[in-house]
Amino acid sequence: MTVADDTRPAPRSRAVRTAAQAGLALALVGAGTGHLTTLRQEFQAQVPPCVPLDPDLVVLASGVVELALGGALLLTWRQPARAVTGATTAAFFVADFPGDVSQLLTRTDAFGLDSDTARVVRLLFQPALVAWALRGTGAW
């Protein structure tokens, strides 16, 4: 056995990672589609008022990015491209976090988040998305 063999994840671990990556890809494709279609107004509620761009433009652009990231996650299965895609996706989730904070601070209702408690709970999911992107692609 070589040193390289020792660093490869076990088959079960690879299967879990593959499922995590595919699930995240599908979630991003779904969210990106929503940005461009029926959920545009809901997503506009998350654009911070300090952003000097039209909220609809921000929603459309982020939807395109989500579709691109979801597609990239579906297509990149070999390292190091897989890890780069995962890290890029994680960075996107970090960049998206101020919108969630803004929704809390402005007390904007969207996506059924109609209380401060619900909006705070939503904030707790953003680090989970970052971890999902990093762990699911081996970028961690």
Buried (B, 14 or more C-beta within 10 A) or exposed (E): EEEEEEEEEEEEEEEBBBEBBBEBBEBBBBBBBBBBEEBBEBBBBBBBEEEEEEBEEBBBEBBEBBBBBBBBBBEBEEEEEBBBBBBBBBEBBBEBBBBBBBBBEEEBBBBEBEEEEEBEEBEEEBEEBBEBBBBBBBBE
